[in-house]
C-alpha cells in the first residue's frame, strides 16, 4: 500500500513578494498594530529588541525601539495592500518579483 504524497506548502514557480519595513518610520509597532489587525493572512509579527540590557528592565511599548515589526510569513502574502493602506507612518512597501 502506498502512502499519499504530501502536498508542498509552497507552490513551485511562484515568486514571493518582497516586503520592506522602514524601521525609522515604524517606531512603536506594539502600540499601533494596524497592519497586524488588517492583514488577512497574518504576515507580520512584533518582536522585542533584546540588543541592550537596559531595555530589558522596562519593556515599555511606548518607547521607540523597544519593539520592531518583522515579516513572519512572506509566502502567505497575497499582495492585497491592506497593510499599506492602513499604515499611518507609511513604513511598508511590497514589491512583486
Backbone bond lengths (Angstrom), bond angles and torsions (degrees), N, CA, C in turn:
res aa  C-N    CA-C-N  psi(-1)  N-CA   C-N-CA  omega(-1)  CA-C   N-CA-C  phi
1 X - - - 1.443 - - 1.535 108.26 -
2 X 1.314 116.79 131.96 1.462 120.35 -179.48 1.512 109.80 -93.64
3 X 1.304 114.68 143.89 1.468 121.44 177.86 1.524 108.82 -81.81
4 X 1.313 117.46 144.22 1.466 119.00 177.76 1.527 110.38 -66.13
5 X 1.316 115.53 139.71 1.461 118.95 -179.48 1.530 109.68 -74.60
6 X 1.307 113.68 146.22 1.454 119.93 -178.83 1.529 109.72 -81.18
7 X 1.288 116.91 131.78 1.463 121.44 179.51 1.527 108.04 -79.16
8 X 1.346 118.34 126.83 1.458 119.73 -179.11 1.521 111.71 -66.33
9 X 1.331 115.94 146.21 1.462 121.31 -178.81 1.528 111.51 -73.92
10 X 1.328 116.84 -25.33 1.462 121.10 -178.71 1.521 108.55 -104.73
11 X 1.301 115.40 132.40 1.456 119.48 176.84 1.517 108.14 -78.99
12 X 1.312 116.20 122.29 1.457 120.40 -178.44 1.522 110.17 -68.21
13 X 1.315 115.99 137.57 1.450 121.41 179.80 1.522 113.56 92.49
14 X 1.321 117.63 -10.18 1.462 120.70 179.68 1.524 109.42 -84.62
15 X 1.311 116.23 128.90 1.457 120.38 178.33 1.521 109.03 -86.64
16 X 1.320 115.40 128.98 1.456 120.47 -178.51 1.520 109.99 -81.58
17 X 1.325 117.36 144.93 1.460 119.87 178.35 1.527 110.82 -71.49
18 X 1.312 115.58 153.09 1.456 121.87 176.16 1.528 107.39 -99.13
19 X 1.322 116.31 117.56 1.462 121.86 -177.43 1.521 108.49 -107.68
20 X 1.327 116.44 120.85 1.455 122.30 -178.47 1.520 109.24 -112.70
21 X 1.337 115.61 131.36 1.462 122.08 177.89 1.520 107.99 -116.41
22 X 1.317 116.93 122.23 1.463 121.84 177.44 1.524 108.35 -85.60
23 X 1.335 116.29 105.73 1.466 121.60 -175.86 1.522 112.43 -69.35
24 X 1.324 117.58 -22.11 1.464 119.95 177.98 1.532 111.57 -73.68
25 X 1.317 116.70 -27.72 1.465 120.71 178.08 1.526 111.47 -89.72
26 X 1.323 117.06 -39.04 1.464 122.05 -179.19 1.531 107.84 -92.62
27 X 1.326 116.93 87.03 1.461 120.70 -172.66 1.527 113.86 -97.16
28 X 1.321 118.18 -28.23 1.474 121.09 -179.60 1.530 110.39 -129.51
29 X 1.334 117.39 67.36 1.468 119.79 -176.70 1.522 113.42 -68.13
30 X 1.327 117.62 -24.38 1.461 119.78 -178.97 1.528 111.06 -69.09
31 X 1.315 116.93 -30.34 1.470 120.43 177.15 1.522 111.81 -82.81
32 X 1.305 117.17 -37.99 1.465 121.25 -175.67 1.537 111.20 -73.89
33 X 1.291 118.20 -65.56 1.466 126.15 178.20 1.525 114.77 56.14
34 X 1.316 119.02 18.32 1.464 120.22 -176.89 1.525 112.04 -68.44
35 X 1.323 116.85 -38.84 1.465 119.18 178.60 1.530 110.70 -69.34
36 X 1.323 116.93 -34.25 1.463 120.83 178.04 1.524 111.21 -65.64
37 X 1.310 116.16 -40.24 1.459 120.68 -177.49 1.522 112.19 -76.48
38 X 1.318 117.44 -27.57 1.456 121.36 -174.90 1.526 112.81 -88.07
39 X 1.303 117.58 -32.83 1.470 121.21 -174.14 1.531 110.55 -65.51
40 X 1.331 117.82 119.96 1.470 119.96 -177.73 1.527 113.60 -73.18
41 X 1.336 118.21 -17.74 1.465 120.47 -177.55 1.528 113.06 -112.89
42 X 1.312 118.56 10.21 1.476 124.03 176.11 1.522 111.98 54.38
43 X 1.314 116.42 58.07 1.456 121.83 -179.10 1.531 111.64 -77.41
44 X 1.323 117.82 -33.25 1.470 122.18 -172.23 1.523 112.86 -99.13
45 X 1.342 114.63 161.80 1.456 121.46 171.05 1.520 108.41 -151.25
46 X 1.328 116.34 160.30 1.453 122.43 178.42 1.522 107.75 -109.27
47 X 1.331 115.90 128.08 1.460 122.27 -179.53 1.526 110.31 -115.11
48 X 1.321 115.34 149.75 1.462 121.18 174.65 1.513 109.37 -81.27
49 X 1.331 116.17 142.59 1.460 120.72 175.93 1.519 107.63 -88.71
50 X 1.314 116.42 122.23 1.456 121.11 -176.92 1.526 111.67 -108.74
51 X 1.320 117.57 15.35 1.464 120.64 -172.69 1.526 112.98 -68.81
52 X 1.314 118.05 -40.12 1.461 120.82 -176.29 1.515 109.78 -111.05
53 X 1.319 115.62 132.99 1.463 120.03 -176.36 1.522 112.67 -69.67
54 X 1.323 118.14 -26.89 1.466 120.32 178.89 1.521 111.09 -65.75
55 X 1.317 116.39 -30.33 1.462 120.01 179.49 1.521 111.49 -70.44
56 X 1.318 117.24 -22.02 1.458 119.70 179.82 1.521 111.76 -70.52
57 X 1.337 116.84 -24.29 1.459 120.43 179.29 1.521 111.01 -64.51
58 X 1.306 115.72 -41.66 1.472 119.94 -178.94 1.515 109.13 -139.62
59 X 1.313 116.62 105.90 1.463 121.22 179.85 1.523 109.68 -96.03
60 X 1.309 115.54 67.81 1.452 122.18 -178.83 1.531 109.32 -76.67
61 X 1.331 119.94 123.61 1.463 121.03 -178.26 1.525 113.65 -68.94
62 X 1.341 117.32 -13.06 1.464 119.89 179.33 1.517 113.07 -84.03
63 X 1.327 117.89 -13.60 1.456 121.67 -178.96 1.526 108.93 -84.29
64 X 1.341 115.48 128.94 1.464 120.44 -179.92 1.521 110.55 -60.32
65 X 1.321 116.24 133.07 1.452 121.48 173.80 1.514 115.96 91.32
66 X 1.318 119.49 -7.60 1.464 119.94 177.72 1.521 111.69 -72.81
67 X 1.313 117.26 -30.05 1.455 122.37 178.53 1.526 109.01 -127.80
68 X 1.304 116.14 149.66 1.460 120.98 -178.77 1.531 108.72 -135.20
69 X 1.333 115.31 142.03 1.456 121.73 177.71 1.523 109.33 -84.09
70 X 1.329 116.99 136.38 1.460 120.57 178.55 1.527 109.71 -138.21
71 X 1.316 114.97 163.61 1.457 121.88 179.53 1.528 107.80 -93.96
72 X 1.311 116.14 121.60 1.461 120.94 -177.86 1.523 111.75 -96.30
73 X 1.326 117.43 -43.02 1.466 121.06 -172.58 1.530 110.27 -132.53
74 X 1.306 115.53 73.74 1.466 120.59 -178.22 1.519 111.46 -62.87
75 X 1.330 117.19 -30.32 1.458 120.70 -178.98 1.524 112.76 -69.90
76 X 1.334 118.39 -16.61 1.461 122.16 179.43 1.529 112.92 -91.68
77 X 1.322 117.87 -6.14 1.470 121.61 -177.89 1.521 110.33 -66.92
78 X 1.332 116.18 127.65 1.458 122.10 178.84 1.527 112.14 -100.82
79 X 1.314 117.36 4.01 1.458 125.01 -179.71 1.527 110.57 56.30
80 X 1.307 116.18 46.26 1.463 120.95 177.57 1.538 110.81 -80.93
81 X 1.323 117.55 -17.27 1.465 125.43 177.50 1.528 113.65 64.87
82 X 1.324 118.32 17.97 1.461 120.67 176.40 1.524 111.13 -65.57
83 X 1.333 116.45 -36.12 1.465 120.51 179.84 1.529 111.02 -65.27
84 X 1.318 116.31 -38.00 1.464 120.59 179.21 1.524 110.25 -67.22
85 X 1.321 116.78 -39.15 1.458 121.28 -178.51 1.532 112.65 -65.73
86 X 1.337 118.09 -35.33 1.466 120.47 -175.31 1.525 113.78 -94.28
87 X 1.322 118.73 -8.68 1.466 121.28 -177.51 1.523 110.28 -69.80
88 X 1.348 117.85 115.38 1.460 119.67 -178.57 1.529 113.07 -73.07
89 X 1.320 117.18 -20.70 1.468 120.86 -178.03 1.521 112.77 -96.56
90 X 1.340 117.30 -4.13 1.462 122.24 -177.35 1.528 110.82 54.42
91 X 1.336 115.88 47.43 1.466 122.20 -173.91 1.520 113.25 -99.82
92 X 1.310 119.30 -4.52 1.460 121.54 -176.22 1.522 111.61 -108.61
93 X 1.350 114.34 145.76 1.457 120.00 175.52 1.525 108.04 -145.01
94 X 1.318 116.72 134.12 1.456 121.94 179.77 1.526 108.00 -123.47
95 X 1.336 115.07 127.55 1.459 120.93 179.45 1.517 108.72 -125.10
96 X 1.308 115.54 138.79 1.465 120.63 175.82 1.507 109.97 -97.15
97 X 1.332 116.09 137.95 1.450 127.91 179.56 1.473 117.06 -19.26
